[in-house]
Amino acid sequence: MHCSTWFIYAAVAIAAILCPGPAVFLAISNSVTFGWRRVAYSCLGNILGLLVVSSLAMAGLGALMKTSATVFMAVKLAGAGYLIYMGLRQWRSRGSLFTQAPAAGGHSNREIFFQGLLIALTNPKAILFFTALFPQFLRPDRALAPQFLILTATFMFFSFLILMLYGRLADTARFWFADETRSGWFNRVTGSLFLALGLGVLRLKVRAT
């Protein structure tokens, strides 16, 4: 893969990751609840999920989802259901997360890791994204496996860095949200965003190519 091609792909990947989505909102929520350092566990879960999703896309699941309404509906319902669950849980949060020290207990590191993993695995947009993106940067006259590894590793690397950055920024904003009213609005806004994303996934349709 030429360096120029990689730089173009990296720019596209960074732009896609920077756009707020389920993984970003999860990183922000975990940062203010448990402290930004523990966001690393959900980030690790997320990038492992991205590896699985990109592998499935390369294996043909993306193409199968475009042709099989049943497969697409199953993935869509799983993703939407999990996002809606996260949104309802955030809405029901009581108290001010920002006026407390980050929780040492509550969710274990393993649970935080699996949150990030499930967010990535249950997002049908991710599979369709990789299915549409990878062919634009793969050269069929070269070995596909090394190219696939480079593209996937690049996406995973930038995903981890950017999600950690969002978590750090959320931690920095803790003092601004120390007010209980602002904290309550944070719970409602982030919960609403998760719900909106879940409903958006339910409305997702495969466009004919």
C-alpha positions in Angstrom: 0.0 0.0 0.0 1.4 3.4 -1.0 1.9 6.0 1.7 -0.4 8.4 -0.1 -3.2 5.8 -0.1 -2.7 5.2 3.6 -2.9 8.9 4.4 -6.1 9.3 2.5 -7.6 6.2 4.3 -6.3 7.5 7.7 -8.0 10.9 7.1 -11.3 9.1 6.2 -11.0 6.9 9.3 -10.3 9.8 11.7 -13.2 11.7 10.3 -15.5 8.7 10.8 -14.3 8.1 14.3 -14.5 11.7 15.4 -18.2 11.8 14.5 -20.0 11.2 17.8 -21.5 7.7 17.9 -22.3 5.0 20.5 -18.6 4.3 21.3 -18.0 8.0 21.9 -21.0 8.4 24.2 -20.0 5.3 26.1 -16.5 6.6 26.6 -17.9 9.9 27.9 -20.3 8.2 30.2 -17.7 5.8 31.6 -15.3 8.7 32.1 -17.5 10.7 34.3 -18.7 7.6 36.2 -15.5 5.6 36.7 -12.7 8.0 35.8 -11.1 8.5 32.4 -8.3 5.9 32.9 -11.0 3.1 33.1 -12.3 4.3 29.7 -9.3 2.3 28.3 -11.2 -0.9 29.1 -14.2 0.0 27.0 -11.8 1.3 24.3 -10.0 -2.1 24.2 -13.4 -3.8 24.0 -14.4 -1.5 21.2 -11.3 -2.0 19.1 -11.5 -5.8 19.5 -15.1 -5.6 18.3 -13.9 -3.5 15.4 -11.5 -6.3 14.5 -14.3 -8.9 14.5 -16.6 -6.6 12.5 -14.0 -5.8 9.9 -13.1 -9.5 9.6 -16.8 -10.3 9.1 -17.1 -7.6 6.5 -14.1 -9.0 4.6 -15.6 -12.5 5.0 -18.7 -11.4 3.2 -21.2 -10.7 6.0 -21.6 -7.2 4.7 -22.6 -8.5 1.3 -24.9 -11.0 2.9 -26.6 -8.3 4.9 -27.2 -6.4 1.6 -28.9 -9.4 0.1 -30.6 -11.2 3.1 -33.3 -9.2 4.8 -33.4 -11.7 7.7 -29.7 -11.4 8.5 -29.8 -7.6 8.2 -32.9 -7.4 10.5 -31.3 -9.7 13.1 -28.2 -7.5 13.3 -30.2 -4.3 13.3 -32.5 -5.4 16.1 -29.6 -6.5 18.2 -27.8 -3.3 17.8 -30.9 -1.1 18.3 -32.0 -3.0 21.3 -28.6 -2.6 23.1 -28.4 1.1 22.3 -32.0 1.7 23.6 -31.2 -0.3 26.8 -28.1 1.9 27.3 -30.2 5.0 26.8 -33.0 4.0 29.2 -30.3 3.1 31.9 -28.7 6.5 31.5 -32.1 8.2 31.7 -32.8 6.4 35.0 -29.5 7.4 36.5 -30.0 9.2 39.8 -27.7 11.7 41.5 -24.8 13.7 40.2 -22.0 11.7 38.8 -19.8 14.8 38.6 -19.9 15.6 42.3 -18.6 12.2 43.3 -15.1 10.7 43.0 -14.9 8.2 40.2 -16.4 5.0 41.3 -13.9 2.3 42.2 -16.6 -0.4 42.4 -19.8 -0.7 40.4 -18.9 -2.1 37.1 -15.8 -4.3 37.0 -13.1 -3.7 34.4 -14.4 -6.8 32.6 -17.9 -5.4 32.4 -16.7 -2.1 31.1 -14.6 -4.0 28.5 -17.7 -6.0 27.4 -19.7 -2.8 27.1 -17.3 -1.5 24.5 -17.2 -4.9 22.8 -21.0 -5.2 22.5 -21.3 -1.6 21.2 -19.0 -2.5 18.3 -20.4 -5.9 17.6 -24.1 -4.9 17.5 -23.7 -1.9 15.2 -24.8 -2.9 11.7 -23.5 0.5 10.4 -20.0 -0.6 11.2 -20.2 -3.8 9.1 -21.7 -1.8 6.2 -19.1 0.9 6.6 -16.2 -1.5 6.4 -17.8 -3.3 3.5 -18.1 0.0 1.6 -14.8 1.5 2.7 -12.2 -1.3 2.4 -12.7 -2.1 -1.4 -11.8 1.6 -2.1 -8.3 1.1 -0.7 -7.6 -2.6 -1.5 -5.5 -3.4 -4.6 -6.8 -6.7 -6.0 -3.4 -7.3 -7.7 -1.7 -7.5 -4.3 -2.0 -9.9 -1.4 -5.2 -9.0 0.4 -4.4 -10.2 3.9 -1.5 -7.7 4.6 -3.6 -4.8 3.2 -6.6 -5.9 5.4 -4.4 -6.0 8.5 -3.0 -2.5 7.8 -6.4 -1.0 7.2 -7.9 -2.6 10.3 -4.9 -1.9 12.6 -5.0 1.8 11.5 -8.7 2.1 12.3 -8.2 0.3 15.6 -5.3 2.6 16.6 -7.1 5.8 15.8 -10.3 4.6 17.5 -8.5 3.9 20.7 -6.7 7.3 20.7 -9.8 9.3 19.9 -12.1 7.5 22.3 -9.5 8.1 25.1 -9.4 11.7 24.1 -13.1 12.1 24.4 -12.9 10.4 27.8 -10.2 12.8 28.9 -12.1 15.8 27.7 -15.2 14.6 29.6 -13.1 14.2 32.7 -11.8 17.7 32.3 -15.4 19.0 32.1 -16.3 17.4 35.4 -16.0 20.6 37.4 -18.3 22.5 35.0 -20.9 19.7 35.5 -20.5 19.7 39.3 -23.8 21.5 39.5 -26.6 18.9 40.1 -28.9 20.5 37.6 -26.2 20.3 34.9 -25.4 16.7 35.9 -29.1 15.8 35.6 -29.2 17.3 32.1 -26.1 15.3 31.2 -27.8 12.1 32.1 -30.9 13.0 30.1 -29.0 14.3 27.1 -26.7 11.3 26.9 -29.6 8.9 27.5 -31.5 10.6 24.7 -28.6 10.4 22.4 -28.3 6.6 23.0 -32.1 6.3 22.4 -31.8 8.4 19.2 -29.0 6.2 17.9 -31.0 3.1 18.7 -34.1 4.4 16.9 -31.8 5.5 14.0 -30.5 2.0 13.7 -34.1 0.7 13.6 -34.7 3.0 10.6 -31.5 1.9 8.9 -32.1 0.4 5.4 -29.7 -1.1 3.0 -29.4 1.0 -0.2 -29.2 -0.8 -3.4 -25.8 -0.5 -5.1 
